[in-house]
């Protein structure tokens, strides 16, 4: 009970920090932009840590009963307007909620997946980040387009965060299908010479293996089954 209460308290603080911009606090105008970004990073790091212990705590963050936090994380991870530090923190938070640590090196889908209602909330939040006039990052209209655009960035830490996030999301058939429908992204992922940094190389490989695990899962389904 104490642990659940602490998780809920942490989630509430994260929601408040992400939902309310810095100008709601009495700060000098010259510091508001950087202070807002710093507070968002703190909130996203908190969400990331909350998601680590178990699928139960991650499901709290992806609860369809209070979707604002998950929507905010997805928008900052894949949307158009987030600053680089905020985007990076959001990518890692989304990766943790989606179960990248729970899946482990075995890419265990059953360990990574959340309850059905939370999985649906995650899918909706990811695609919601692509909606609106601006679209996702790089004016993307699909998650795969946003991911491909982000992987063109010159920052190793950003690309590593993208791969880590994709390693978790790719365990879902809906995300794997979106990736496989993007010839540009699929070609990028399958090129072993795309990355020179160790972490980026390892997480690119992890993404490809997660895709393969999901493909195998889908191929093993009965002909009349759908997810």
Protein Blocks (a to p, Z undefined) as FASTA:
>chain_A
ZZmmmmmmmmmmmmmmmmpcfklpccdfklmmmmmmmmmmmmmmmmmmmmmmpmklmmmm
mgcklmmlmmmmmmmmmmmkbcfklmmmmmmmmmmmnopmmnomnopaklmpccfklmmm
mmmmmmmmmgcjklpghhiabfklmmmmmmmpcbfklmmmmmmmmmmmmmpmklmmmmmm
mmklmmmmmpmklpmbfklmmmmmmmmmmmmmmmmmmmmpcfkbcZZ
